[in-house]
Amino acid sequence: MRHLPSRPTRTNRHRVLGALVAGLLCTAGAVVPAAAHSPAPAPAAGTRAANGLALTPPMGFNNWNSTHCRAEFNEDMVKGIADIFVEKGLKDAGYEYVNLDDCWAVPERDAEGKLVPDPVRFPHGIKAVADYVHAKGLKLGIYTSAGTRTCDSVGIPGALGHEFSDAQQFADWGVDYLKYDNCNNQGVDAKERYTTMRDALVATGRPIVYSICEWGQNKPWEWAAELGDLWRTTGDINDSWGSMLSIMKQNLPLAAAAGPGHWNDPDMLEVGNGGMTDTEYRSHFSMWSVMAAPLLIGSDLRTASRETFDILSNEEVIAVDQDPLGRQGEVLSSEGGRWVVAKEMADGSRAVALFNETGSAQRIATTAAAVGLERASGYTVRDLWEHATRNTAGGLSATVPAHGTVLLRVAADPRWAVHPPAVELALEGSPLVEAGRTATLTTEVTDLGRTPALTVSAALTGPAGWRVESASPTRTPALPTGRALATRWRVTAPAATAPGSYDLTLTARYRSPTTGERIRSTVPFQAHVVVPPPAGGGYLSDLPQLSASNGYGPVEKDTSNGESTAGDGHPLTIGGQVYAKGLGAHAASSVEYYAGGACTGVTAQVGVDDEKGAKGSVTFEIWADGKKAASTGVLTNAMAPQPLSADVTGAQVVRLVVTDGGDGDDSDHADWGDLRITC
């Protein structure tokens, strides 16, 4: 589905932030120049980079994701955000643009054909707001559409046919950034419309960053670099894990199109808006930074939590996004939802994202060689969220929490020995626990470093009332490179424990052989208290879910997906056929169930729900213990229900997946009708 086309925006700044790993990132024989001293690459031929704008991805704020067109979007809010940028250090961290989105103007032009600011929202006009923002050392952005009206249902006048006069009006107000949307475009060729506004902006003589927001419909990454400074590659983001994941997957393959002055834009940040966990927001921010995406804050900073500010102001992560080399990270692997994405940096180091798409903790591994580093006697690896530097012999691996990301900066470094060795904490097997019964889990603490870890110990803790006992040694005097301390644990949840997810924490303590420093490292896991499926099986919508993520709104039980709050769906209906039982989802979606090795098959009638008319295209997949067991081709609303069945014999976990069919998630309401499991 598409609500209102999302508002891209972007800020530029030739800035490398923080001292981060300064002085620690070296080649095998010589120190690599720090990024701040690395020359920027020459502008690519045929791009707008020669104008000096957006040499790094724009950073700033846009109100749309937090306010849409509600009354709180007004002059006071915009000024308040500018104040917070300065007071909270966001300006110093690189955030520069304060951008207005739709609904800043009244619905009609004046007698001279000029745009008129809404006198209720902006009683002093746009120029006064621009002057206020400029006085803070910041810049102002504005929004309009390459059509006759903008995207809101009321619709302020768009710029189609008024490009030169509107651009001049923006310049006269002191606007520094234009987001140019795609609604009500009257079918005029996209490249033609966006070229006209490019020419109009140039004609003003004012440097204005140009953000093309045509939703990726006409593959702007193939033609927009000579027109704009950034272009949207996807439809709108929303504040959900499924939406963020879908957009990330669409944007990642486009790395070759990005560079200084011409950036892929996967839409604005949702960090802090409340629809995802802090772990998911850290993944969102990490992956946008690795993708060299514009970092446009979409939450109302006046009410933001401390955790939101901590995520948005992490200068080590921002430095990955703002690296002057301007490379977008490239996917090295993604098997089973375990992603490795590596980004070349101007100082010769690599930023490496270990990203876990799945609903349970996963071990994700790569090597220094695989991410493009030269062979060396040792490497330094900096964890950009933990702010800790370790040495490694070349292995890069971590157990990454569900929906989490470990973001590393890795370099060949002759001074690796001044840092403690890196250790990896892992949990072998799936932490599925039946209440009242003892499960056996095995943890491992592995030395990845060039030096041994000394006096190593491991401890596993669980919720209050749980019994966690070691069944093998928890200590060792030393771990040489590549060796592991493996410990078996007996874990028992009280008999009355309700099904659901519960936190376990693995803690390792060890000593550095070079400095004597005592190191404490922890990794959180989630144990799932599960209920065995009933003998014979039944409807999956009647069974507890291990995990669920969805593109819009929650996965609904026995109704269609209504896109918003729980319970807003309708009877499951595919091609006129109504199903009393099943699941209503929206791409991208993933739902997991515990089968306990006791089940043999899953069956369903699947298709696009009738509630969105002729829109929507999806695929359905059934997975068993991480392996695809069955799938459909692309299904559309015009198609009758399709039977889908999978052999899941012996599987512990069954996962139901809906993808967007490869064309974005517009109206992708997917029904699992008559969904059953046989046990």
N, C-alpha and C positions, 0 to 999 in steps of 0.2 A: 504494500500500500504506500501511497505517498500522501502525507497530510499537506503541509505547505512546503514547497521546495526549500531545502535548507539554505542557510545563508553562509557562504564561505567568506572568509576574510583572510587577510594576511599581513604580516608585518615583516619588515626587513631590517637588517642591521648587520654590519660587518663586525661581529663581536664574538669573541670566544670567552666563555664564562668560567670564572672560578679558577683557582689554581689546580683544581682536581688532582690529577696524578702528576702535577708539575715536577719535573726533575726525575720522575721515576720511570718515564716511558722512554726506552732507549732501544737502539738496535744492538745486535750482538757485539759490535765493536766500537760503536760511537753513539753518543747521545743524539736522539732525534730532536730536531728543533721543536720547541713547544708550539702548539697550534697558533698562538697569538703572533708568532714570528714567521709563520708560513705564508708565502705569497698566495693571494687568491688566484684561482685559475682564470685564464682569459675567458671573456664572455663567449659562449657558443655562437657560431655563425647562425644568423636567422632568428635570434632571440632578442628580447627587449632588455637583456642584461646590460647592454651598452649604456642604458640610461642611468645606471647606477642604483636602481631601485631593487629591493628584494633580493639582494645578493645572498642573504640567508633567509630561511623561511620566516614569514611575518609572525610576530608574536603580539598578542593583545587580548582584547575582550570584545564579545558581541553579545547583545542582550537576548537574542532570540530563544535559545534553548531554555532559559529560565523564565522568561516573561511572555513570550509570543507577543500578542497585541494587547495584553491586559493593561489596566490603568497604571500599574506600577512602573511601566516603561515611560519615563519622563525625564525632564531636565535635571531634577534633583538626583535621580538615580545615576545618570551619566556623570554628573559632577562628583557624586559620591564614589563611583568606581575610580575616577581619576585620582581622587584624594587617597584612596586605599592603595592604588599602585605605588604612590610615593611613600605613604606611611608604613606599609607592610613590606617594603623592599622589592616589590615585584618590578618596579621600573628598573632598579639596579640589576635585577636578574635578567632583564632583556625585554620585558613586556613594554610595548610602545604605543600600540593603536587602541583607541577607545572607539568602538564602532557602533553606529546606530543601524538597526534593521528595519523591517517593514513597519508601517503605521506611524511614521514620524510626521507625515503631511496630511492635509485635508483631502477629501476625495476629488476635488475639482481644482483646475488651474485658475489663476486670476484672469482679469480681462486682457492682460498682455501675454497670456500663455505661460506665465511663470508658475513654478511650484510654490506652494504656500505651507509653511510649517504649521502643524496643529497648534493653535493658540492655547489650548488647555495643557497639552503635554510640554510644549516649548514656548512659554509666554514671552521669552526674550529673543526668540529666533535661533536659528542654527549658528549664525556667525558668533553670537555671544557665547554659545557653548564651545565653539571651536576656540575662541579666544581664551576661555577658561582652561581648556585642556592644554592648549599651547603654552600657557603660562606655567603649567606644571612640568614642562619639558616633554610633553607627550604629543600625540597626533590624533586627529579625528577622522573617522571613517563614516561613510554614509551608504545607503542602499537604494537601488531602484531596479526595475526589470526591463529586459530587452523585449518589451511587449507594450500593449496599449494600457495595461493595468498591472499592478504588482500582484503578489500571490495571496494576500489576505482576502477573505470573502467580501469585505467592504471595498478594498482595492484603491490605493492611491494611484494617481496617473503614472503610467510607465513612460519610458523614454523613447519608445519607437516612434520615429518621425520628429522627435524633439531632441535628438542627441546633442547637437552643437549648442543649443541654448541651455539645456540642462547641465551639460558639462561646464559651461562657462559660469552658470549660477553656482555650481559646487565649488569651482575655483575661487569665485568672488567671496564665498563664505569661508574659505580657508580649509577646505576639505583635503585630506591627504591620502584617502583610500576609498575606492569605489567597489562595492560588491554589486555585480550586475546579473540579475536573476533571469529566469527563462519563461515566466508565466505569460499567458495571453499573447503569444508571439505571432499569431495570425498565420502561421505556417511559413513565414519568411525564413530563408536559408540561414542556419545558425552562424556560419562563418561570415556571411554578409552582415548580419546584425551586429556581431561582436567586432567586426572590422570597423564599422561606422563609428561605434563608440570609441574604439581605440584612436581613430583619427580625430574625433572630437576632443578627447582628453589631451592629445598632443597639441592641438590647436590652442588650448588655453595657455600653454607655456608653463603651467604649474606641474611639478612632479607629483603625480597621483598614482599610487599603486592600484593596479587594475586586476580585480578578482573576477574571473569568468565563472558564472554559476549556471552552467547548462546541464548539470546532473550527469555528465558523461554520456548523454544520449547519442552524440555524434562523434564519439571518440576524440575529444579535444586534445588528448595527449599526442595526437598525430598532426595537429595543425595549429594549436593555439599558442605555441611558444613565440611566434612572431607577432602575436597580438597582445597577450596579457602576461602578467607576472605569475599568475597561478590560475588553475582551472579545477573545478570540481570533477572528480572521477566517478562519482556515485550519486545515488539518490540521497535523501535526507537521513541523517543519523537520528536515533532516538535513545533515550536513557535506559538502555537494556543491554545485557550481555550479548544476546543474539544479534541485535542490530550492529553493535560495535564489531563483533566478530565477522559478520557478513561483509561489512564495509572494508575491514582490514584485508580480508581475502581478495576482494576486488581490486584493491589498490596495490597490493604487494607486487603483482606481476608487471607493473608499469614502471619499474625502476629506471629503465633506460631513458625515459622521457624527462626525468627531473635533473635539475642542476641550478647553479646560481642564476637568479632572475627568472626562472621558469620551473614552477613546482607543481607536482601532483597534490591535489587538495582532497583528502578523504572526509572533509567536513569538520565542524568545530568540536571542541572538547565538551564532554558531558560530566567531567570530574566534579563531584560535589553536589550533583542535582538529586541524589538519593535513590536512584533506581538500580544501582550496582553496589557491591561491597567495596570497601577500601582496597582489598586485594585486586579486585577487577579494575578499579580506577587506576591503580598503579600499573597494571598491564596496559590499559588504554593509553596512559601517558608515555609509558616506555615504548610501545609499538609505534605511536605517532612520532616519537623522537627518532627512532631507528629508521622510520620511513621518510625522514626529513620533511615532515608535514608541517604546515602552518600550525602554530599553537595558539588557538584563539579560545580563551576561557569562556565557557558558556554558562557558568553558575553565578548567582547573585552573591558577590563577595561580601556584601554588607551583612550577610547571615551565615557565611561559610564557617565550617568547623576548622579547628586547628589542623586536623589530619588533611583536610582539603588544601590548606595553605602549604603544609609540608610537602604534599605531592607536587603542587604547581610551582613551588619555589626551589625544587631540587636542582641546584645549579650544575651538578655533575651530569644529570640526565639532560638538562637543557643544552649543555655544551655538546652533547651528541647531536641533537637536532640542529644546532647553530654552527656546526663545524664548517669552516669556509671552503673546504673541498667540495661540499655540496652533493655528496653521493647519497642516493637512497639505498637503504639496506636491501640485500638480496637474499632470497630463501635458499638455504643450503639443504634443508630436509624438513619434512612435515609428517612423516609416517605416524599413523595412529594418533594424530592430534598433538604430537610432540614436535614443536617447531624450533628450528635453529635459523636465525636471521642474522647476517653479518654485514656490517657497514664499514667501509674503508674510511679512515680519518686522515686529516691533513698531516698529522705528525707521524704517520706510518703505523700507528696502532690500529686496532680493530675494536669496534663496539659490537658485542655479541649478545643477542637476546635469546634466552632459553625460555620459550613461551609454551605454557600448558593449556591447551584448549579444553581438556577433558574435565570431568567432574570429580576426579580423584587424583591424589598426588602421583607424579610420574617422574622417573629418572630420565633426564635429557642430557645427552653427551655429544661432544664434538672434540676437535683437537685444534691446537694452534696452527698446524699446517693446513687443516681443512678450511679455516677462516682466512687463509691467505698470508700468514706470517712466515717469514723465512726460518730456516732451521737455526736453532740457537741452543746454547748450553742450558739455558733456563729462561723463564718468562715471569713477568709480573702480571697478576690478574687483580683488578680492582672491582669490587662489588659496589655498584653505583647507588644502591639503596641502603646497604649496610655500611657504606663508607669505610671499607676495610681493604687493605692490600695484602696479598699473599704471594708466595712463589709457587710455580708449577713446573713440572717437567715437560709439559705440553698438553696434558689432559685437561679438558674443560668440561665439567659435568656437575650437575646438582639435582637433588630431588626437589621438584618444583610443586608447590601446593596447587590444588585445583584452581583453575582459572588464573594462576599466578604467572609472574615473569621474573626470572633472575637476569638482571642486566649487568654485563661485565664490560670492562675495557681492558684489553689484553695487549701486551707489547713484549717483543724480545728485549731482554734487559740483562746486561752483564752484572748488574748489582742485585740480582734476584735474592742472593743469600742474606741480605739485610732484613728480609721479611720472613715471617713465620711460614711454614709450609701450609698449602691449602689442604683441607680435608673435606671429603664429601660424606654427608650423612644420608643414609638411605634406609627405606623400609622395604623388605622383600615380601612380595605377596600382597594380596588385597586385604585391607583391614575390615573385613566383614565379620560381625560378632552377633551371635544369637544370644538374647538376654538369658542370663542364668547358666549359660554354658561357657566353658573355658576355650578360648581360641589361642593358638600359638602363632606368634609373630616373630620375625627375625629382623633385627636391625644390623646395619653395617656402618662402621666408621672407617673410611679408606683414605690413606695418605696419597694425595695427588702431587705433592711437592717434590722438589729436588733434594730436600733434606728430610731426615726422619722426624716424625712427631714423637715426643717423649712423654712418659707417664700418662698414657691415654686412658680415659674412662668414658663410659657411656651410661646414661640414665634415661629411662622411659617413664613418663608420668601421664596419668589420665585424670578424668573428672573425680570429684569427691565421691567416695563410696565404691569406686571401682577398685578391684584388686589387680595389681600389676606386679608380677614377681619374675625375677630372672631365673632362667633354667640353664644357663651356661655363664662362663666368666664375663665380667663387665669391665675388666681392666687388663692392660698390658704395659710392660715397661717401655716398649718402643714399637713404632710402626715404620718400617722402611718404605721407600717409594713403591706404590702399587699394592701394598699389603693392607689387609682389612682386619679390624676387630669385629667379628660377627657374634652377636648375642641373641639367644632365643629367649622369648618372654611369654609367660602365661598371663593372658588378659581375660578378666571376667567382669562382665557388666552385671549389676544386680538384676535379679529375676524380674523385678517390676519396671525395668527401664523401658521407656516408650521407644518405638522405632524412630530413627532419625540420625542426624550426624552429631558426633561428639568429638571434642578436641583431645588429641594426644600430642605430647611434645617429646622429641628426642633431643637430648643435650649431650654434647661431647665436650670434654675438657682435656687439654693437652698443653705441653710446654715446647716453646721454640728452642732448638738446639744452639742457635747462634746468639740469641739475645736473652734467653732464659725467661722470656715473657710468657705468662700464663694466658692461654686463649680459651674462651668459652664460645661455643657455636651451637645454635639451636635450629631445629627445623620443625614446623608444625605439621601435623597430619590430622586427617579426620577419620575416625573410626565410625562405621555405619552399623548401628544396631538394626538388625534385619529380622523379618518374620519369614519363615519358610513358606513358599507358596502352598496353597491347599492341595490336597490329594485330588488329582483329576484336573487341576487348573481352574480356569474361570476367566472372567473379564478383567483385563489389565487395569481398566479405570477404577476397579474396586480394590486394587492392591496398592500398598504404599510405594511411593517413588523414592529411589535412591537419590536422584538429582534431576533437575529440569531447568532448561534454559529455552528462551523463546524470543522471536523477533519483536513482537509487539504484545504487550499484556502477558498474563500467565497462560500456561497450557491449561485448557479447560477440560473438565471431566464430564462427559456425556452431553456436552453442548459444543457449538462452534466457537472459534476464537473471536472475541469481540473487539480486540486490539487495545483495550484499555484496562479497566479494573476487573477483578474476579467476578464472575457471574453475569457478564454483559453479553454473553453469546446467545445463540439461537439453536433450535434443533439441528443436529448434524444432518445436512442435506447435500447429496451429490447427484447431479443430474435428475433432480426430482425425487430421488430415493432417500427416505428419512431413516435414520438409524437411532435407536433409543440408547445404545451404549457405544462408547468409544472415547476418543480424545480429539479436541479441537486445538490445532497448533497454527503457528505462523512462522514461515521461514525467516531466518534460520532457526531450527529447533532441534533439541536433543533431550530425550527422556530416558532414564535408566531404571531398570527393575532388577531385583534380586531373584534369580531362578534357583540358586542353591545346588546346581548340578542335578536337579530332580525333574527337569522338564524336557520336552522333546520338540515342540513346535510352537510357532506364533503364526496366526492368520488374521487377515483384516481385509476389508473392502476400502480402498483408498481413492482420494481424488480431491479436487478443489471445491470448496464449499460454494453453494449457489449464492450466498449472501452478497458477494461482490460482483454480481452480474457476469459479464464476459471477461473480466480481468483475472489475472493470476496464472502462474505457471510454476510447478514445483516438481521435485523428485522425492520419492520415499525410499528409505533404506532401513534394513534390520541388521544389527550387528550382534555378534555373540562373542563375548570375551575378547573384544578388540578386533575381531575379524568380520568383514562384511559377509553376511549370510544370504542376503537377497536385496534386490533393488528394482525399482521401476525405471522406465525412461522418463522423459519430461511429460508431465500430465498438465492439461489445461482445463479451464472451466467448460469447454465445449465437449469434453470427453465424459463418457459414462463411468460409473465406479469400476475400478480395476481390482481384481483379486491379487493379494500379495501374501505369500507364505514363506517361512524360513525354517530350516532344520536347526534347532538350538540345543541338540542333545548334549548333555553334560556341562553346559555353560553355567558359570556362576552369575554372570551379569548379562542382561539383554538390553540393548540400547536401540531406541527408535529415533531415526534422524529424518528431518525434512530439510532439503536445500532449496535455493531459489530458482533452480533450473538454468542458472547461468546468465539470467537477464535482469538481475536486481530483484528486490523484494516487494515490488508494487503489487498490493492486493493478494499476496500469497497465503490465503487462508486454506490450510491443509487439514483434511479430516481423516482420522483413522476410525472408520466405521466398523462396528461389530468386531472389535479388537479382542482376541482371545489368546490365552496361552494354555497349552496342554501339558500336564505334568503326571 
